[in-house]
Amino acid sequence: MPGATSEHEGLTPRELEVARLLVEGLDNQEMAGRLGVSPRTVHAHLSNAMRKTGTRTRTQLVIFSLRAGLIPLSPSEADDAN
């Protein structure tokens, strides 16, 4: 659903997914392959997520995402939440 936002900082589900992959340590090329999109599209999602969260770097976005609870620190935490 285009334009849909999550309750988390106004991030779209795709922006949250890209942030999750960033927390996993993937680079743009790896994220693009995993998501079936171009690296340029990944870059756009990251840029949008950083703008919405007020972060300026990938590292800041990771820290913000973890501290805000947008992304679980480990896969087991994600399993516990379900």
C-alpha positions in Angstrom: 0.0 0.0 0.0 1.9 3.1 -1.3 2.3 5.9 1.2 1.3 3.8 4.2 3.2 4.6 7.3 3.9 2.7 10.5 3.3 4.0 13.9 7.1 4.3 14.3 8.3 7.7 13.5 6.2 7.8 10.3 8.5 5.2 8.6 6.9 3.1 5.9 7.1 -0.7 6.2 9.8 -0.7 3.5 11.9 2.0 5.4 11.7 -0.1 8.5 12.8 -3.2 6.5 15.8 -1.3 5.1 16.6 -0.1 8.6 16.4 -3.7 9.9 18.8 -4.9 7.2 21.1 -2.0 8.0 21.2 -3.2 11.7 22.1 -6.6 10.3 25.2 -5.0 8.7 24.2 -5.2 5.1 25.4 -2.7 2.6 23.2 -1.1 -0.1 24.1 -3.7 -2.7 23.3 -6.6 -0.3 20.0 -5.0 0.8 19.0 -4.4 -2.9 19.6 -8.1 -3.6 17.6 -9.2 -0.6 14.7 -6.9 -1.4 14.7 -7.3 -5.2 15.2 -3.6 -5.8 18.1 -1.4 -7.1 20.8 0.0 -4.8 19.5 3.4 -5.7 16.1 2.5 -4.3 17.7 1.3 -1.1 19.6 4.6 -0.9 16.3 6.5 -1.3 14.6 4.5 1.5 17.6 5.1 3.8 17.6 8.8 3.0 13.9 9.0 3.7 14.3 7.1 7.0 17.2 9.3 8.1 15.2 12.5 7.3 12.1 11.3 9.2 14.2 10.3 12.3 16.4 13.3 12.2 19.6 11.2 11.8 22.4 12.2 9.5 24.4 9.0 9.1 23.8 5.2 8.8 25.3 4.7 12.2 23.0 7.2 13.8 20.0 5.6 12.1 21.0 2.2 13.5 21.4 3.6 17.0 18.1 5.5 16.8 16.3 2.4 15.5 17.6 0.2 18.3 17.1 2.8 21.1 13.6 3.6 19.9 12.7 -0.1 19.8 11.9 0.1 16.1 14.3 -2.8 15.4 15.0 -5.6 17.9 18.7 -6.1 18.7 18.6 -9.8 18.0 16.3 -12.2 16.1 15.2 -13.8 19.3 13.8 -10.5 20.5 11.7 -10.3 17.3 10.4 -13.9 18.0 9.5 -12.9 21.6 7.5 -9.9 20.3 5.2 -12.1 18.1 
